[in-house]
Amino acid sequence: MSGDVRPFAPTAHYAAAPNAPAGYAAPGHAGAPAYAQAAPAAGGGSIYANAGGGGMRLFEDNKARNVGDLLTIVLVENTAARTAAKTSVTKDSGLGMGAPTLFGQQVTMNGKNLLEAEVEGSRSFDGKGDSAQSNQLHGQITVRVLQDLGNGNLLVRGDKQLRLNQGDELVQIQGIVRVSDIGPDNRITSDRVGDAQIVYGGRGTLARSNAMGWLGRFFNSALFPY
């Protein structure tokens, strides 16, 4: 994809795992390897050995559980956040001092008391803030099992690229799923993916029309002093 959307890099901790596919890179990007199918092992003459290319499983369902298996993730992301703050401060103060006398006489000049004083002061502050944000992401994406973590959890990763007439779209997801959460139809919802990293975006005419220009970004950045 272009610079409009930056796909995340594979997690270093899992990418270096011994049972992860060697040289794995995100599909569709430079360096992505081709997954060659391993030659079937000798079945010892059994007519059921390696049936279907992966062995005949009489007591297992079709859930993804091995490295290279495919799993469908149903995106059901709904997030909403709202925060509000209000601060109000008011302070009034006053000081008055009557005209004192000196040797029983008021100190005056041109009929005005010179020693009479009165001070008043007030200050106030009123601040308000309100922020709200909501996001929704629905759809489906099929990912590949990268690693069996050995405790019933699987590391999965996948992306989907769509080329439309007005631009390209990218959906990418990576995370950890439990085998027990996978449904009988080999599907799992995205809210059950641990350490989930989800990327959605695109490039092209529609993406550029929703992006602020470089001059507008400058005036809305921290570098602008006003």
C-alpha positions in Angstrom: 0.0 0.0 0.0 1.0 3.6 -0.2 2.0 6.0 2.6 -1.7 6.7 3.3 -1.9 3.5 5.3 1.0 1.9 7.1 0.5 -1.8 7.6 1.9 -3.0 10.9 5.0 -5.2 11.0 4.8 -8.8 12.3 5.3 -8.9 16.1 9.0 -9.6 16.6 8.4 -11.9 19.6 6.3 -14.3 17.6 7.9 -13.8 14.2 11.2 -15.3 15.5 9.4 -18.4 16.9 10.8 -21.7 15.7 7.5 -23.1 14.4 6.5 -19.9 12.5 6.8 -20.1 8.7 10.4 -19.2 7.7 10.9 -15.8 6.3 7.2 -14.9 6.8 6.2 -11.4 5.6 2.8 -9.9 5.1 1.0 -11.2 2.0 1.0 -8.6 -0.8 4.3 -6.9 0.4 7.8 -7.3 -0.8 9.5 -10.4 0.5 6.3 -12.4 1.1 7.3 -16.0 0.5 5.3 -18.7 -1.4 4.1 -21.5 0.9 5.1 -24.7 -0.8 3.2 -27.8 0.1 5.3 -30.4 1.8 5.5 -33.8 0.1 3.2 -36.4 1.7 5.0 -38.8 4.0 4.9 -42.5 3.4 1.7 -44.0 4.7 3.0 -47.5 5.3 0.6 -49.0 2.8 -2.5 -47.7 4.5 -5.3 -46.6 2.1 -6.3 -43.8 4.6 -2.9 -42.3 5.2 -2.6 -38.6 4.0 -6.2 -38.7 2.7 -7.1 -35.2 1.5 -3.5 -34.1 1.6 -3.5 -33.7 5.4 -4.3 -37.1 6.8 -7.7 -38.5 7.5 -9.1 -37.2 10.8 -11.9 -39.4 12.1 -12.3 -37.7 15.5 -11.4 -34.0 14.7 -13.5 -31.2 13.2 -12.3 -28.7 10.6 -11.2 -26.0 13.1 -7.9 -24.3 12.4 -5.3 -25.6 14.8 -2.1 -26.2 12.8 0.4 -23.8 11.3 -0.8 -22.8 7.9 -4.5 -23.5 8.5 -7.0 -20.8 7.5 -9.5 -19.2 9.9 -12.2 -16.7 9.2 -12.5 -13.7 11.6 -15.8 -11.8 11.7 -15.2 -8.1 12.3 -17.6 -6.8 14.9 -15.8 -3.7 16.1 -17.9 -1.1 17.8 -16.2 1.5 19.9 -17.6 4.7 21.5 -15.9 7.2 23.7 -17.1 10.4 25.2 -15.5 12.8 27.8 -16.6 16.1 29.1 -15.0 18.5 31.5 -16.0 21.9 33.0 -14.1 24.2 35.3 -15.4 27.4 36.8 -13.5 29.6 39.3 -14.7 33.0 40.6 -13.1 35.2 43.3 -14.1 38.6 44.6 -12.3 40.6 47.2 -12.6 44.1 48.7 -10.7 46.3 51.2 -11.9 49.6 52.6 -10.3 51.9 55.1 -11.9 54.9 56.6 -10.2 58.3 56.7 -8.0 58.4 59.8 -7.3 61.6 61.7 -4.0 63.2 62.7 -4.0 65.2 65.9 -7.7 65.1 65.8 -7.9 66.6 62.4 -8.5 64.9 59.0 -5.7 65.2 56.5 -7.3 66.8 53.5 -6.3 68.6 50.3 -8.7 70.7 48.3 -11.5 69.2 50.5 -10.5 65.5 49.8 -9.3 63.0 52.5 -5.8 61.9 51.6 -5.7 58.9 54.0 -9.0 57.3 53.0 -8.5 54.1 50.8 -10.7 51.5 49.2 -9.5 48.5 47.1 -11.7 46.1 45.2 -10.7 43.1 43.0 -12.3 40.3 41.2 -11.3 37.5 38.9 -13.0 34.6 37.1 -12.2 31.6 34.9 -14.6 29.5 32.9 -13.3 26.5 30.9 -15.3 23.8 29.1 -14.2 20.7 27.1 -16.2 18.1 25.2 -15.0 15.2 23.1 -16.9 12.3 21.5 -15.8 9.6 19.1 -17.3 6.4 17.7 -16.1 3.8 15.2 -17.6 0.7 13.5 -15.9 -2.0 11.5 -17.9 -4.9 10.1 -17.0 -7.6 7.6 -15.0 -10.8 7.4 -11.4 -11.6 6.7 -9.6 -15.0 6.5 -6.3 -15.3 8.2 -3.6 -17.9 8.4 -2.3 -19.6 11.6 1.3 -18.6 12.1 2.2 -20.4 15.3 0.7 -22.8 17.8 1.6 -21.3 21.2 1.3 -24.7 22.9 -1.4 -23.6 25.4 -4.5 -23.8 23.3 -3.8 -20.4 21.7 -2.9 -19.7 18.1 -1.1 -16.7 16.6 -2.9 -15.6 13.4 -2.4 -13.0 10.8 -3.9 -12.0 7.5 -4.8 -9.1 5.2 -7.2 -8.3 2.4 -6.5 -5.8 -0.4 -9.3 -4.6 -2.6 -8.6 -2.6 -5.8 -11.7 -0.5 -6.6 -12.3 1.9 -9.5 -11.5 4.9 -7.2 -8.7 3.6 -5.1 -7.4 0.7 -3.0 -8.6 -0.6 0.3 -6.6 -2.5 2.9 -7.9 -4.6 5.9 -5.2 -6.2 8.1 -5.5 -8.1 11.4 -3.1 -9.9 13.7 -3.6 -11.4 17.1 -4.0 -14.4 19.3 -7.1 -16.7 19.4 -8.1 -19.6 21.5 -9.0 -22.8 19.7 -11.9 -23.3 22.1 -13.4 -20.0 20.9 -13.5 -21.0 17.2 -17.0 -22.0 16.1 -17.9 -25.2 14.3 -17.9 -23.3 11.0 -14.3 -22.3 11.6 -15.2 -18.7 12.5 -14.4 -16.4 15.4 -15.5 -12.8 16.1 -12.8 -10.1 16.4 -13.8 -9.3 20.0 -12.3 -12.6 21.0 -8.9 -11.9 19.5 -6.2 -11.1 22.0 -3.5 -8.5 21.4 -5.5 -7.6 18.3 -3.9 -5.2 15.8 -6.4 -4.1 13.2 -5.6 -1.8 10.3 -8.2 -0.4 7.9 -7.6 2.3 5.3 -6.8 3.0 1.7 -5.4 5.2 -0.9 -6.7 6.9 -4.0 -9.2 9.6 -4.9 -11.6 8.9 -2.0 -8.9 8.6 0.6 -7.3 11.9 -0.5 -10.7 13.7 -0.5 -11.0 12.9 3.2 -7.5 14.0 4.2 -6.5 17.4 5.3 -4.0 19.3 3.2 -0.4 19.8 4.3 -1.0 23.6 5.0 -4.1 22.8 7.1 -2.2 20.2 9.0 0.5 22.8 9.8 -2.0 25.3 11.2 -3.5 22.5 13.4 -0.2 21.2 14.7 1.6 21.9 17.9 4.1 24.1 15.9 1.5 26.8 15.3 1.7 29.2 18.3 -1.8 30.6 18.3 
